[in-house]
Amino acid sequence: MASILDEYEDSQIIRHPVQSTRVSAANMIGITHSGFVNVRLEEEKPIFNKQRIDFSPPEKINHFAVCNNQLCMSLGKDTLLRIDLGKPDQPNQIELGRKDDSKVHKLFLDPTGSHLVISLTTNECVYLNRNTQKVRSLSRWRGHLIESVGWNKLFGTETNTGPILVGTSQGIIFEAEISASEGTLFNTNPDQYFRQVHSLEEDGKPAPVCCLEVERGIDSKYFIITTTRKRLFQFVGKLAEGSEQQGFSSIFAQNQDLLPSFQEFPVNMGYSEIAFYTSKLRSCPKSFAWMMGNGVLYGQLDCVRPDSLLSDMRVWEYTPDIDFSFNKPISIVLTQFHFLLLLPDRVKAICTLNGQVVYEDVFPDKFCPLKKMIKDTVGGLVWIYTEKAVFRYHIQRESRDVWQMYMNMNKFDLAKEYCRDRPECMDMVLAKEAEHCFQNKRYLESAKCYALTQKYFEEIALKFIEAKQEEALKEFLLKKLSNLKSSEKTQITLLVTWLTELYLNRLGQMEEADGSKKDQFQETREEFHEFLCNSKYKEFFYNNRSTIYDLLASHGNVDDMVYFSVIMQDYERVISHYCQHDDYSAALEVLSKHCDEKLYYKFSPVLMQHIPKKVVDAWIVMGKRLDPKKLIPALVNYSQIGSTQQINETIRYMEFCVYELKVKEEAIHNYLLSLYAKYKPDSLLWYLEQAGTHASEINYDLKYALRLCAEHGYLQACVLVYKIMELYEEAVDLALQVDVESAKLCADLPEDDEELRKKLWLKIARHVVQEEKDVKKAMNCLSSCNLLKIEDILPFFPDFVTIDHFKEAICSSLEEYNQHIEELKQEMEEATESAKRIREDIQEMRNKYGVVESQEKCATCDFPLLNRPFYLFLCGHMFHYDCLFQEVTPHFTAYKQSKLDELQKKLAATTQTTKSRHRPKEEDTVSLGKGMGSREQIKSDIDDIIASECAYCGELMIKSIDKPFIDPQKFEEEMSSWQ
């Protein structure tokens, strides 16, 4: 018992699979028509893999039940064996304790594996909970032979079954509820209630209820399916919200007025069994299979339908080898795509899609007869037991060959769904679907499928060409193109070119047709444009653009060629096309939209000739992105031969460059000057005036401007240029030809050169006297320039002029001379008085002295002053020599510091000479006297540096007010000394 569920393969079990024998691995290597290589290195495991359980029961196995990994079996007469498949080495054996002749009729285990109902042949029932060892009698159930139980999957728990349905051998359906609790003082039975809700009949007689199934749909709708020997009933009804715990009696009551819906078949084999397939736990079953006398009724369960749950039903008849006289089917189990029939000596698996037997497993005689087949709805395993053995089946990859069946049934969508992870199978399905669509003249669908296969490209293309299906061929090429990788450049280029040709052919055919295809033509053109715009193929279009241009040109499709040029950003071709067709506005629009400077330079000459205003507007919008110098050739050309509008637009753009863009290029300014001089003279002088008055501010060529103004006779402009060139004599000479006042302004310009100013004013005076012969105006020149005197202009007057004309000027001049002499006399007197005061101050300073008391102290060190050499300042502060030296030297400049060091070195050198031990000779005495004089001079120079001002009252103290008391470099040291 310790290894009760250890699995092993029984080498004695013989299998007889119906499907064709598998080919060896060596023969399975090959290349199919699709281009896929199928290699199988080992034989695939079978879908249904049987294993015998290593278990030898002490007594015969009578009945067997399994669910949610909980296994229960009835052994002999009175023994019940329970095994938790999660703990197979801990079996639990319970004695039923029945002393009479009663035997176990059937076992019913709920979906949770917690509740076990045991039906006895003596029309009694007992109950056993998974968590207890005590078998309890269901007294209310007494008197009925239980054939089936419909468990409540929604409300069942480990301790309570919730409302359940119970079917008897007399066709009565009861509603009951079982609780595992010990009950109360007045009710110790586990069965809470047991009431009849319905009864079933066959041919007017009660018929045993073979199976019961309760399912919940949507919107609180419930479906109850029950079977007799040859009838299948279904009851549909709704339960009010919150009333589910009250049971299902209302559902049967809702069907009392109408006869219940049922399916009936004529053949009766004495019993029937129904199986369900559920894809997910606690979800509604998807399909059912009912084993009855005529065969197996298979169908789908549709919980959404309002009236009936059953749909898509068909009957798969039993195979000829099944004879009810000696090998009737015993049990049925339903999987996703197969149902398994248990016969006394074998198991058959039939595909639900085509009714073919795909697997047959014959058991040896020593295990026969087989008694029952059960499926664990939670674990998914299929169990079969005999009196002395237990087997189970693992179902692996059941859907592996389903795609092929669906494909043969022409259900291609389902076939593709079941071979998504098998590309070689997907290719076969697609090829079959494509061929099917082609034969049914659904060419577009066929093309889409063919494009996804690996079949030969040329073969498929020729197939559509021979069928004259250009639209399908185009669809095939488009789909094929979308599936190509970007690295397959040759193939993409080929398909892109071919598709372009197909589109152009199609457009040409529609264009030649009548107006009925106008909308279709427009749709095709839009589709063609989308194809050309596809960013995925832009690189290939660009590399192959010359071929595409040739195709477009050969079809005469000008509009699409322009569209393609725009996509390829070949704007030069687009603009050239518009210019050739005299559509200059469109050309400028393309030019303005894409802002290519090179194209502006190339096409501006042509556009300026026809639409000058729009062109200049576009230039202005471009702003600094355009180089005005590169536009000058076009402007010069059309300003010479063009209309007034072209000339005005040229001037407008040049003014924009100069005044808005602030262009400094000399060529631009010179060109604008030439335009002003030739076409707009009123603006010439204004331009020259605002351009600047100094040569460094000027952006145009002064010599060119002078020559230009001189050629056109603009004298005032020439004067302005002369002034900027600082040719004041020429400016005055030319200004005198225009206006004397202008000449006066020119004469005042050389402010730093009085000699030149006087010369210029003399020119003006000479002109006024000799040319204009206006004495009064000449006298005004004297008042305008303080450099001119009456004697300077007298030589210009003729001899016959009387003194009366400039008598006042002469008198005024004499008065000025007298006034100047008086001013000089006053200045001399003030200088004499100042010199006298200085001499008195010097004499006073020589006699000034200060008194130093013996108790006076140094202002810095606060020690007696007379102990060491000291300084006394007029302010009253007194300092020792060394104290003052330390106080002022930190504030000296580097130059003063170096000079002081040099003087100190010299002083030390002279002191060393004076202290010599030897007696000086006569000639040495002379040199010593000279040295002493030099020493005194050095000390005097040192005093001038150190004691030039009081350290506390002089400028030195004022300048050092922003300096910290403690040197930042010594701050840390000072701080640490205070700690």
Steps between C-alpha positions, in 0.01 A plus 500: 500500500797733548545540121137480403512762223856464371475501124656255263447371152361148486703330231226240466239757387447481129401812307334493163496857367268556212696779339764407245834389635752780545786539258850458630702811573729445205210501254345810653778730387404677181398818325133552432348714228481788749872525553490391864728220619329254734742318726380267774782341695274282714150364491234726647335389818143375447207721594358236735772361721383215727666413828410222740493581870725282714218388725372155595170531685439256785145448372318552177435858394126548471469872438735790444473882522762776460487880500730782604783251570278312746457130414238274657437135425271233637676171577321173565177524692560748780832682446558854373849617404580874475826636358617860472702495177715779642598257780473157336697329777230582760188299396195501723289185536150517651254224579140577406369277781206353303396158640220426258536392139524855369766579244634823358296595197684821398745761635442874447786744576446876474733730296690612812571140601353570847158333490452129422150355460483118501186346346419150626305227330257493795361843396705673764772768489783587731727809507868549570688829523866527409592637841324227702526125552136453589247373245161664559165379374279719281169402656286722280638329190391153617275309262656631179770344283718796402624494140642850459591820689518852356751690717484873566831635363422857602408470867661173601762521777703251700234489771179553304386385158250778447180410313557188285283283275462123545363259238350159587437176314127586490551823302448731799723808542546618857659817632715454807778656709766328709697658782810348657433665838381286792159669501288605795336324788183447299661434160815292489461386140735646236217529246334837555203433275391260223205601282370393161516766225430303181457154341604361162329243280564295187208359301265594784698310760751619760857487370819503710682836514837397357680837524445847647697821428432850638662801332463873545495733200485878489243727665419245777382250237538132589508193274423151625586208272379152588489172305305176511574188293398659168401856579699819573309774686595861557336745741567873468395759758602800701553532872450836670808669639577364846265201465758254364541343844128421507538234232395419146132413548395829337683403179298180468184696590569742211496201261174341631274679252702382201636158433872497577732516200663165431677296235381138454651210310334163433768254607515414869805321638377514861707800614666817368779733609581863421843670517594867490814691403592812695799706387544679833415403855167634628402618152206392291562183292575554132376169358332172592491138382205274584558126472164329422360214288532658154852629547658807652315832477766773489432874509590839638359669809406864441414670829405822319204355313172591669308173466727205434849424615578245228631598156691354201393145589589191301485125566814292452384142456689215659752312292389163357713303747283620792226244560256556784470128557854456635695833499273793570675832580532547875618857558583817311747782568515825299815701432549808283507318167430133585265284692622173649271195506563226749416150377539180704846433354624822344493878483419689181573868434280661234569846361202730548583689180468213252380198701812299417653259748848639563606274784410151621656333801420130556555370852635149568251237606640489851367852564161450341225580532547877541246642741493882482676807359502828694656841431631724776356836389756687711817302426406411141610134534286209375471198731396143413462218749439131498446270793877463558670795326486877454622686194517864408554693178701817452372709212786692335475762224161386391475776239819410313322363190177695527620760250512235228143390567373856492697556182340199334162635609588839342479667838819691445468754780475226759779308332730805523407551862629154591831521316621846591821366653567259209600702193525199271138408579386859471654513154306192391175646631558831325588326175185288520288804581654698212434218257144463627433874454658496154281213385194685630612814312561697819823628356576782744468270801706242319774757433519598867540138605752416228714794610534346847616162372845384400390377161702605196443865423518456122248218502237705683563817299460310171184344635335841545638630171354204309167562672525870398451612857715810525326622814567172678858502371544849642358389833735199500802720429401754766457232761824332398677833515375573852639164619850554364783597731684827446819304425338343189572807293498339156161339552350821639632705208356251252156495664487877541573552130251233393226645720563848359451362150176326606363816659584706192335245270189500715483880509547517125216256438264690729592834346412375152166370623188715523414718797330216685837394643597845618458418869683171459778680314536746787509220759766315302708815469478562874603140561792545262605817682487319834721231351751759380494671842568184698801581716602133506585509129628857476863390480426260213296756312783747537772261382284397204343839428637528146311182402182627666536832316535311172187297574301812585626676189419201276140510622482878463391529860623851574301560818625184668853574386481837676355329808779243499760775461364671810518174696857449387568861596612553143366853510722615218314275260164619636588867469644449152177331399288793622729753337486318167122514519503871596349424840740726687280545806493123556876486453547774759261321735712183487812709543357684801370182660830313501738797549796363305751785464672349195170478315428862586828605344433288192138591423475854632613657168212336309242566769616860550430567135133399528385539862747746660283605794423143613864404459621790713235415761637144509856631534397720790334203673822301459689783671856419598486149352565654159828663404409827322830502312397184313174664395667813356562354150127446449421843644760675290376328183135593539562842652675593179244368253197452719184694564442762767343237727808280481725798579284606795496144638878483462539821701253367760703184555828691517349736759380195698853358499657829609247628754342179635767233466780749571710353222855641501608371159653780293357363176144525634544860611675599174217344300237682703693825446501443125124430505435818698723705272332370186133455600438660840722808549280635782610212721869530416587789732291352783681169467842669507408703807372206705780268388748679730740794512822309563683275258499211752119504509455495125412174320515632143803591293559874547690544175228312309233713667690820415541398138134395478374830644736702284386319184138582573576857620387460860731773647349496849553124520858550382556756779373246752737232369794745508423579862501129589830461315634799703585684180377825648658733245331316213176490699509877559591574138206287378264629767565860395351404164184392678452707814725716725332362812600144401854622449501654849391165648783327317752760617421434867560124475882488556475600867850388593672680213456875553729585215286299256180646640637852454602413145152366422331805646732724299383316188143570596579865571688536172200346318256733674710809435626428152219290350190624677647849578296507821696694767233446763507123454878514517478676835266218615779256429708682763229443759456134399866408538710634789818415310449774240599859562417803298857524389472146349225592262599858420726387214198346327323836468563714194678834535191706432313365803461772768565443868138573584403142404717342769556787741310318772701185448830687537381674818380170642835340426690784677275468803571129517876569496470751786288257705753222447786727619308586817441130573873427467586783742259362761644148470854632554397685817334185637813293431725755683273494805494118505883481490524740792269286714699186426826660613335608826372146564843352444656742747232417757557126463873542565430658838229251610581250785328255734551420870530136608454431870699225670183303576378496139437150358499348156150497342551143385690305769412728797863493624695818591575697190850633586659156538541457123504717186156640431283709268277794599217601268314832489180323601657412838553125441845368593651166392823314554693459178465123499133514608410736218699283259299189597173694483532647151703245301214244461307766308775592256478417130750259353695788347528691830594182684781419258631858513498495882691169503759644266550810720536287811769291334689816403466637856634176647797512261594858603462414869743207465760731343466751787567236767843403361764440781796656314584870544421678181768674306470854367373390163257261671362787703399678186320193368336443837357848494350424160362169633338673794327739266374208294381321817296798611341515156402135522343547842314801367364293212392228744327761714320632192359154437418394857405830662337674206175509702361390835405136507180583689396829341619471139357351185655166590245446776212599271609259225533208744151537645366202296782265603428244778668537837641147469676386185286223337810283458569519876136479609507129585824542695352793692180306576692203633705727728178614674382146576 
